[in-house]
Amino acid sequence: MKRSFTTLTDATLITAVVQSGYGEIITNALLDVGIEGSTIHAAMGVGIRERLGALGVAVDAEREVVSVMVSSDEVDRVFERIFLAGKLDIPGSGFMYATPLLQAATYVPPSIVSKYVG
């Protein structure tokens, strides 16, 4: 059997760095609108809020990083969904960004490939 892969070229990676506990809230909000396949991982960060600890000593702050790859035409909708679910309109809640991907690869069922490949 010959192995091959399909390269996706119209994709964007959305990454959100949020307070601990919000990763699952965000992924559930994405599932509600049919977006599957997000990834959550733990991270540590230091910011201005953490420097205001006892005696002004920097304290590590637990964060979660949520990443999801979407087609470029879904970026605005998904970006807004993550922003609202992560409560990023509250100061100190975190930040997010979108990165256009030059190419990405994963398994794509032949039935889907045939729809887009002449």
Buried (B, 14 or more C-beta within 10 A) or exposed (E): EEEEEBEBEEBBBBBBBBBEEBBEBBBEBBEEEEBEEBEBEEEEEEEEEBEEEEEEEEEEBEBBBBBBBBEBEBBEEBBEBBBEBBBBEEEEBBEBEBEEBEEBEEEBEEEEEEEEEE
